[in-house]
Amino acid sequence: MKLLLRLFAYSLLTVAALCIAIVLFGVGNKPEVIGLGWELTHDDIARAKKILHEGAQIKPHELGTIELTESDLNLAGNYLLNRYWKSAVYIQLKNNKLRFNVTVTLPDNILGKFLNISFRLGNDSIYELPGITKFKVGKLLLPARLAAWVIQRVIQNTQLREYYILATQPIKAVAIDQEKVTLTYFSSAETLRQARNFLSDSSANPAQAVYQQKLAEIVANHDPEWRLSLAELLQPMFQLALNRSTPDNAIEENRLVIFTVNDYVNKQQIPKLLAVSGATSTGNPQYSPFMYKRIDLAQHFIGAAALTASVNSKLAKVMGEQKELSDADGGSGFSFIDLAADKAGTRFGEIATSTPENAQRIQKAMSGIRSYSEFMPDPRDLPEKMDVEEFKARFGTINSPEYQKVSKEIDARIAALSIYQIRSGK
C-alpha cells in the first residue's frame, strides 16, 4: 500500500512539474506560429466538405480509407483550433512523421499573451496509432515518453477521454509518408450513433441551462394563434443576459444566448428545452421562428451568428456564400435573400462577442427591440432561386462587379441599422 501511495504521489508531482514547465517556458509575448489572423478561402471550404463527404461514404461495418495531404491537415487543424481560441497551427510531413507547431492566444495575464508548443508524431507500424516522438514547450525540450505519459493521464481523467475514444476507436491503420497521411478505419453502427449523439449535445456547458430554461418558458407561453418571431426569442433572452452580465462575462453570456437560440431554431432541440423547464414534449406545440414571413431567414441569421460566436466572422462569411453556391447547383437555387440573412447574422455575432463594451451595448439594444427589422433589414427585393446557369449568366462569379454590387448593397442595408453602428472590435 505504501508503494502504491508513493507511486501516486510521484505521479502527481510529475504532472505538477510538467504543468509548471509549460507555464514558465511555453507562455510568452511572441507567437512562434505566424497566422493568428488565419482565414478560410472558398477552396478551403470546398476541400473541407470533400473530406467530410469522403469520410461519410463508408457504411457501418465496412472498411474505408481517407488520404490527407499536408494542406488538408493544416486546414483541419486551424479550423478545429479556431472554433475555440484565436490560434494557429502549422503541420508538416517530414521523415514519415507529423510535425506540429501550435500557438494559442491566452486571456489577459501577467505571464504572456501566447502559449507555444511543438511536437512530433510518428509510428513504427501502420497498425499502431502515432505517438509522441518529440515535445517542446517554447524552447524547453521535454522527454517524449514523459510528455506522452502525462498527456495520456490527462486524457483518461478528463472529458477529453470521450473525444479521444470517438476519434481513435474506428482507426485501424495510419500510414505517414512524405506527401500524405492515409487513415484506414472501420466504423460500427454503434460507434456512429455514439459520435452523433456526443457531438450534437449542446448541454455540455452547465451555464447554458439558465438560458434553456428561459427559452422553454418563452415557447410555452407563446400565443399559438400567432407566428413566433425570432425577435420574440432574442429580446427576452438578451434582457436576461443584460441582467446577468458584468464586463468580465458579457461576451460569454451573449455566446450562451446565441447558442441556445440556434439550438432551438436550427437543431429543433425542443424536447431537451422542455425537459429543462420540467415540462414534457408530449402535446406541446412546436413553433418555427420566422423573419419577414420566412422560416429560412431566421435559420440563416442565427446560424451565422452562432458560427461567428464560436469560430470567427471570416469563416461564417465564406460558409454563407458557399452554401448559396451549392444551392445553385442542384439545390433550392442561389439566394441573395438568404445571403443577406447570413451577412446580418455574421455582423450580429461579431459585435455581440467582440469586446465587453460592445457585448453590453448589444444586450441593451436587443432588450428594447420591438421587431426583427431592427437587426435584420428587409431583403425581399433581392434576387433568389437562381440555378447555376442563371447565376453565371447574371453574375458570373462571386468576384464579378455585378455580384459585388449586390453584396455591397446588402452590406449598406445592414450598416444602416442603428444596432450595428458601433465598433466591432475585431
N, C-alpha and C positions, 0 to 999 in steps of 0.2 A: 504493500500500500504506500509506504514511504517513497518507494521508487517511482510509482505512478504519479504521486503528488509532485515529486521533484521534476519529473519529465514535463508535467503540465505547467509547472512554474517556469521552466526553461522555455517552453513553447511561447508562453505569454511574453516573456522578456524578449524573445526573438522577434515576435510580431511588433512589440513596442519599439524595439531598436530600429526595425526597418521603417516604421512609420515616422520616427524622428529623423532618420536619414532622408526620407522623401521630402519632409518639410524643410530641412536645413539645406539640402543640396539641389532639390528639384524646383523650388519656388524662387522666382526672381522677377526682375522687371523687363527682361528681354526675351521675346519669343524665339525659340530655336527653329520653328517651322513658319515659313512665310506663307501667308494665305488665310489670315483670320477674316478677311473680307470675302471668303470663298462664295462663289456664285455658280449655280447650275445653269447650263445652257439648254436650249431645246434638244440638241443632240444628246446631252447627258440624260435628260428625261426620257427620250426615246429609247436609249440603251438600257436605262434602269427598268423601264416597262418590259423590254425584251427579256432581260434577265429574269424578272419575276414571272413572265409568261413561260419561259423555258422551265423554270423550277416547278411551275404548276402543271406542266404537261404530264408528269409522271402520275400514274394512277396508284391507289393503295395496293401494296403487295407486289409492286413491280420495281425493278432496278432501273435507276436513271443516272445520268451524268450531266454535269454542267461545267463549262470552262470559263474561267475568269482571267482576263488579262490584267496587266498592271493598272491600266486606266480604269477598268471595271472595279478593281479593288479600292482605288482611290476615290472613285465616285461613291461607292457604298460606304466606305469608312467615313468620308466627310459628311455624307448625308446623315448617317446614324449619330455622329458626334454633334452635329449642329441641330439635331432635334432638341437637345437639352442644354448645350452650352455653346457660346461663341468660341469656336476652336478650329483646329486644323490638324490633319494627319497626312503624312507623306509615306507611301508604301512603295517599296522597291522589291523586285525579284532579282536576286543575285546569288550565285553559287548554290542554287537549289534551296534557297532559304527566303523567307519573307522578312524584310527589314521594315520596322515601323519607327517613325519619328512623330511624336504627338506633342502638341502644345494646347493646353486648355486654359481659358481665362478663368480667373478666380474672383470671388466677391472682394470688395474693398477690405484690405487688411494691411498690417504693418510689415509683413514679410516680402510681399511682391505681388505682381499682377498676373503672373503666368506660372503654370506647372509644366515642366518639360521632362518628358520620359521617352526613352528609346529602347527598343528590344528587338530580338530576332527570334523567329520561329522556324523550326526545321524538324524533320523526322528521318530516321534511318530506314524505315519501311513504309510503303504507301498504306499499309494496313493498320497503322497507328496514327493517332492524332498528333499534329505538330506540337512540339514542346518548346519551352524557352531555352535558347542556347546562349543568349547574351542579354543582359539587362543593365541599363544605365539610368540613373536619376540625375539629371543635369550632367555634370562631369564625373560623377561618382559611379564607378563600375562595381556592381554587386555580384556575388556568386550566383550563377544561373540556377543552381539547384535550390539555393536558399530562397531566391525570389519566386521560383516555381512552387515551392512548398508553401510559402506564406500566401501566395495568390490562391492556391488550391484550398487552403484553410478558410480564407475569406469567402470564396465561392460557396463552399459547402455549408457555411454557417450564416449565410445571409440570403436575401431574396434573389441574389444572382444565381443561386443554385437552380431555380426553375428555368431561367433563361438558358443556362449552360446545358441542362438536360435536353431542353427542346431543340437547341441548336446543334448539339453533337450526337444525340442518340440515333438519328437516322443515317449518319455518315458512316460509310463502310470503308472508304479509301480516300486518301488525299495525296495526290501526286504533284510535286512542286518542281518545275523546271525553269529555264531562263526566260520563257515567254508567257507562261500561264500557270494557273493552279487548276487542276482537274479534280472535281469532287464527284465521288460515286456514292449514291445514297439509296436507301430503301425505307419508305415510309408506310407504316401500317395505318389502317383507318383510325385506330385509336390514337396514334401519335398525331395525326392531322386534326382530330377532334380536340385533343388537349391543347394543341398550339392555337387553334382558332379561338377556343374559349378563354385561354390565358391572355392572349394578345389583345382581345377585344374587350377585356374587363376594364372599365373606366373607374371602378370604385377603389383602386389601389390607394388613392390618397384620402385618408380619413377626413381631411379638411373639406373635401368636396361634399360631404354628407349634408351639411347645413344648406347648401345651395340645391341639392337634390330634393331636400325636404321642402324648400321654398317653391321650387318649380312644380312639385307634386301638388302643393296647395293651390297654385295658380291654375293648373289644369283642372283640378277637381272643382274649383269654384267658377270656372268659365261657363257663361250662358250658352247652352247648346244651340240656341236659336241664331247665334251669330258666328261668323268665321273667327278663327283665332289668328290675330295679327302677330307678327314677330315682335312688334313694339310692345304688345301686351305681356310678352315674356321678358323682354330685356329691361323694360322700365323698372318694375319692382325688384328684379334681380340686381340691377346696379344700385338701386336705392339701398338694398341690403348690404351690398359691397361698400357703399359710402359709409354706412353706419359702423361697419366692422373695420374700416381701414385706418392705418396710420401711414406716414410717409415710408416707413420701413416695409410694410406689407401690401401696399396698394396695388402694385403690379401683379403680385401673386393672386390677390383676391380677384382682380379682373380676369386673370387666366382661368380661375376656377369657374367664374360666371360663364365665360365663353365656352369652355369645355363642357360644362353641364348642359347648356342650351344646345350645343352642337350634338351631344349625345341624344337629346330628345328629337331634334329636327332631322338629323341625317342617319342616326342609328336606331331610331324608334325604340329606345330603351324605356318604354312606358311602364311595363311590369316592374322593372327594377326601381323606378322612381316611386311608384305607388307602394311598393314594399317598404321603401324607406320611410314613407309617411304613415305606415301602419295600415294602409288600405289594401284591398285586393284588386287584381286586374280584372276579375270577372264582372261583367256588366258595366264597367266604367267606359265612357266614350273616349275615343282616341282622335285628337284633332291634329290636322296637318297645318302648321303655321304658314302664313302667306304674306306676300307683299304685292301690291298692285294686282290683286286677284290671281296671283300665280304662286303656286307652291314652290316651283323650282327656283324662283328668285330668293326666297328665304333660305333654301338649301345651299345655294351658291354663296350667298352673303356670309352666313355664319360658318360655313365650311372653310371659306377662305380666311375668315377671321381666326378660326381655330388653328389652321395651318400656320398662319403668321405668328400667332401667340406661342406655338410650340416649336417652330423652326425659325423662319425669317421671312420677310416680305418678298425678297427676291425669288425665293423658291415658290411662294404662293402665286406670284405673278406669272412665272413661267408655266406652272402646272395648270393655271386657269386657261391660258392661251392654248396649251397642248390639249386640254380636254375639248375645247371647241374645235380644234383642227381634227381631232379624232372623230368627233360627232359629224363633221362634214363628210368624212369618209365612211359612209355606211351607217351612220348614227342618225340622230334627230336633225342634223344639219348645223352648220356654224351659226352661232347666235351672238351678235354684239350685245343683245339684251342680257344674256347670261354673263357675258364677259364684263358688262358694267357692274353686275352684282358682285362678281369676283373682285373687281378692282375696288369697289366701295368697301367690301368686307376686308380686303387686304389693308386698306388705309385705316379702317376702324381698328383692326387688330394691332396694327403698327403703333398707332397713337396710344391705345389703351395699355400697351406693355412697353412703352419706350422709356419713360422716366417717371419717377414718383409724382412729380408735379403734373405731368400730362395724364397719368393714371387717375389722379384725383379730379382733374378737370373733366375728364370724360365721364367719371362717375356722377359728378354734379350735373353735367349737361344731360346725361341719359336719365337721371332721376326725374327730370322735369319735362321729358318729351311727351307729346300727345299723339304723334303719328310717326310711322316709319319713314315718311317723306323727309323727316328731319335728319336722317342718317343715310337714306338711300334715294338718290334723285330718280325722277321718272324716266325710265329708259324705253318706253313702249313704242317710240317712233323710230327706233334703231333697226337696221336690217337683221333678219334672222332666218333660220331654216334654209340655209344655203348649202347645197351639196358641193362636192369637190369642184365640179365643172363650173357651177355658178360662182363659187367663191374665187376661183382662179380668173374667171372672166372679168369679174368686177374689181377684185383687189389684188390679184396676183399672189403675193406672199405677204407675211406679216411685216416685212421690211419696206413694202412699197409706199409711196407717198399717199396713195388712196387709203390704204389701211391706216397709216399713221394719222391721217386727218381725222378719221372717225375715233381712233384711240385717244387722240388729244382732246377731242370734243367731250368724250366721256370723262377724261381727267378734269377738264374745266368744270363740268357739271358737279363733280364730286367736290372739287376745291371751293365751289361757290357756297356750299352748305356751311353754315356758321360753326357747326360742331367740328369740322375739320380744319378750321382756320386757326390752328395752334401748332406749335413746333412739334415735329415728330420725334426729335431727339435721337435719331438713328442716321 
